[in-house]
Amino acid sequence: MDKNTITLPLRITKKGALILVCSILTIASLVASTTVGANTLQDTASDQSVGEVSSEDLTLAQVSPVISYQGRLLRDEAPVDGVEIMTFELYDDQYGGVRCWNEPGVAVNVTNGLFTHALGSIVPLPGQIFDRQLWLQIIVGSVYLPRQKLMAAPYAFSLVPGAQVAGAQSTSVLTVENTATSGTAISAVSSGSGPALKATNNAGGPAIAAYGLGGASKFEVSNNGDITYQGKLVGDFPAPAYDSGWRDINRDEHLYFYHWLGGDENNYLVDLIFYDKADHGINIHGLGAFRRFQEEKGSGAFWRILDNQKIVVKRKKDDDFADQVRVRIWKWDD
């Protein structure tokens, strides 16, 4: 028996019973383990086996949204030949519950008792339902089989929430490709305080890399947090760590702004702008350096003291334009 097929034998001896000997193959994204009660149906392993799959095949496999189901149907202990009408359903509970998917009235060819059907080949399996435990309900004609609990195939365990994908690969441990003309390759959303997507690379390459159609890397994030990208940043500019808002300032006044950002002020980026209430609006008259011997001349204002708690702005004595000032500071880690 193939190691990828789960076997749970059950013998029913009731005369005239319809017996279904079946297995769910682990060639798709899920494999079902059979659990049955005492009734006229029987589930056990099929004589047909699943082919060996190499580690390379598993690495490159594209998990398809179908589940291959194979069985052997007996009536009065004799193999069935012909077409049987079957319905396949998925529920979120072993008894009752909500039906999440169904494939009704499927005409299945049965030869010498043997048949195979790919669940999802007629009515697509919605991928979003596999974030919960599911049970498979099969109806042959009017006969209801006991529901079977779906189990993850071995190589699908690495894709369930909380799992880790690890390995020694010279290219990448995980490759995700979207072959459609729209949509995204990866979408990560966290509803808590932890990360939705986490990647670590112990080698010299990037922890995360995204590639364009030409194959060249367009976006990379290193283990130390450095971001390298080609193209332009789309979206909001990073908000400042401190924003004083507009503040009135008198001529020849020193105005103290306490930001309390801490850290090393060498890691600050300071933006100082002025506002003229009369004619010029926002302007940069006199912006910039401290001029020791010309401090009282000219127009505008400047900042002259900066530390990890405050910044001090001075408006020039004869200035007519800097009626208000605004200080914004961006800060990065030490």
N, C-alpha and C positions, 0 to 999 in steps of 0.2 A: 504493500500500500504506500502511496506517495506521502511523504512527510508533511505536505502542505494540505492534506485532506483530514478533516476532523471526523471521527467515527463515534457515534453513540448508538449501539445496536438495541433493537427492541423487537421481540417476537410476539406476534398476535396470531392466535390460532382460530379465531372465529370464522366459521364457514361462510363463504360468499363475500368475504371482505375485499374491498379495494385496497391494495397495498401499494404504497409509493416508497420505493427505495431511492433515496436522493442524497446529493451532496452539493454544497456550494463551493465553487473553485476559488482559489486564492490568486487568480490572475487579474483581478480587478482591484478596486480600492478597498473592498471589504470582504470578509469571509464570515459566513454564518455558522455558528455552532448550534446543533440541533437539540432541542429540549421538547419532549413529547409526553403526553399523558396516556392513560389507558383508553384507547379507542380503536377504531378499525384501521388506523394508518400506522405505517412503520417507516422510520428513517434510519438509514445506516450509510456506510460508505459505498460509493459506486465502484465498479471494477475499473472504470476509466481513471487515469491518473493525470496529474499536472506535470508538464515538462520541467526539467531543471532550469533554473534561472541563475545566471552568473552575476557576480557582484557588479560587473560593469553594466550589465543590462539593468540592474536595479538602480544604479546611479543615473542612467540615462532614461529610465522609464518615464513615460508620461501617463500618470494615473488617470484612466478614463472613467467617466461617470456611469459605468455599467457594472453589473454583478452577474457573472456567468453561473447559471444554475443548471445542474445535470442530474438526471434521475432515471430510475427504472420503474415502470408502472406495471403492476400485476393485478389481474382480476380473476377471482376464484383460483388464486395461486398460479395462473397462467399469464405469460407475457401478453401485453396489450399491443395490438397493431392497428394503425389508423390515425385519425385526427381526433384529439381531445381538446375541448374548450376549457381553458384555464384562466384564472384571474389571479394576479399577483398584487399584493398590497403591503404597505409599510405602516406600522403603528408605533406610537411612542410609549406603549405599555403592552405588557404581555396579555392582559385581559382588559377589554374596553379601550379607553384612551382615545386619542385623536388619530384619525387616518391622515398620514402625511403625504402619501403618494399611492396611486394605484394604476394598474395596467389591466383593464377589464377585457374579457372575451377574446383572449389570445388563442388562435388556432395553432396548436402545437402538434407537429408530426411525431408520432411514436412508432418506432420500428423495433419489433421483438422486445417490446417493453422499454427500450431506451429512448430518451429524448434530452434535448438541451435547449435552454432559452437564456438569452441575455436580458436580464432585468434592466430596463431603461432604454432598450433599443427601439421601442415603439413610443412610449411616453417618457421623455427625458427625466432622469432623476435630478431633482433640485439639490444643488450642492449644499445649500444652507441648512438642510435638515440633518446633516451628519454631524452636528455639534451636540447631539444627544444620543442616548441609547434607543435603538430601534428594534422592532420585532417584525419578521416577515410572515405574512398570512398568505397561504396558497389555497385556492378553491379549484378543485377539479370537478367540472360539471356543477353539481350541487353539494359536493362533499367538501367540508371544511377541514383542512389539516390543522394540527396544533401550531401555534405561532412559534417561530424559531428566532432566537436572539442573535442579532448580527454582531460579529466580532471583527476587530480590525485585522487586516492582513499584516504579517510581520513587518514589511517595509513601510506600512502606513503608520506604525506607531510613532515614527519620527515627525509626523505632521499633526499630531493631536496637541491641544493646548497644554503647555507646560513641558513639552518634550524638547529635547536638544538634538541638533544635527551636528555630529562631530566626525572627523575623519582626517586622514593625511592625503591631501590632494594637491597636485602641482598646479592645478588651475583654480577651481573653486569648490568648496564643500557643497554649496547649494546654488543652483542656477534656476532662475525663474524667467520664463519668456512668454510674452503675450503676442501671439501671432495675428490678432485682430487689428483692424485699422483704427480702433479707438479703445478707450479704457486705460488701465494701468497694469503694470506687471506685479507690483506689490502695493498693498494698502494696509497700513497699520494704524490702529486706533486703540488708545488705552483709556479706560474709564476710571482707573485708579491712579495712585501715585507712582507706580512702577512703569518701566518702559514697555511700549507695545512691541518694539523690535530692538533686539540687542545682538550685536555682532562683535566678535573678538578674533583677531588674527595674530597668532604667535610668530608668524613668518614676517618677512620684510615688506610684503605687499599691503594694500589697503584692507581695512575691515569691511568696507562696503564700497562697491564700484558699480556704476551704471554706464551702459554702453549705448552709443547711437547706432543708426542703421549701417554706418560704414565700418563698425567694429571697433572704433577707437573709443577709449574711455572718455566720458563726458563729465563724470562726477565721481569723486572719490572722498572717502572719509578715513583718515588714518586712525591708528589706535590711540594716539595722543590728542585726537580731536581736530586735527588740521583738516580743512576742507579745500579741495582743489576742484575747480569747475571750469568748463568752457561754456561760453554763452553769457547770459545776463541773469541777474537775480530778479525774479518776478514775485511781487508781493510787497508787504509793508516793510519800510526801513526799520531796523531794530530800535526799539524805544530807548531813550536815554535812562540811565540809572538815576539821574537827578534832573529836575526841570524846575527852575525858580518861578516860571511864569513871568509876566510883565510886571516890573517894579519901578515905581517913580524914583528918580534920583535928581538931586539938586546940583547946581553948578558947584564945583570944588568940593563935592562930598565923596567920602569913602563909604561904600555900601558893603556890608558884610553878608555873605550868603553861606549859611551853615548846611552843608550837604551830608555830613557824617558817613561818608562812603567807606572810610577806612582803607586799609591796604596801602599800596605804593602809588603815590600820585604820579609817578613816571608812567603808570599804566592808565592814565586818564586821557580822554580826548575831550577838549573843552571847546564849546561853541558860544561866542558872545555876540549878540546882535542888539541894535538900538532902534528906538522908535521916536520919530519926530511928530509931535501932535499937530504941528502947523501945516507944513507943506510936503515934506519928503516921505512920510510914512516910515516903513522899515528901511533902514540904511546902514552903512558901515563906515560912516565918517570917522576918521581917526582911529580905526580899529587896529590893534596890534601892540607893538613893542612899547616898553617903558623907556622914555627918553629922559634921562636924568636932568639935563640942562634945558630942556624945552618942554617940561611937563605942563607948564601953565599956558603954553601957546597952542594954537590950532583948535580943532573941533573934535567932538566925539568923546569917547571914554576908552579905558583899557583896564585889564585886570593886572594887579601888581603883586598879589600874594596868593599862593596856592599851596595847600597842604591837604592831608587826608581827612580833614574835618570841615574846612571852609575855603572860600575863595573871596578875595576882596577886590571890588571894582571901584575905580576912581573916575569921576566925570571932570573934565577939564574946566578950568576957571572961566574961560571965555566962550565955552561951547554954546551953540544955539540949536543943536540938532538932536542930542541924545536925551530927550525928556524922560524916556523910559529905557531900561535895559532888561535883557533876559539872558540867563545863563543855563546852558544844558551841558551835562557831563555824561559821557559814555565810559564805562570801566570794564576792563577785562581782568581775569584772574592773575594773581602774581605768579 
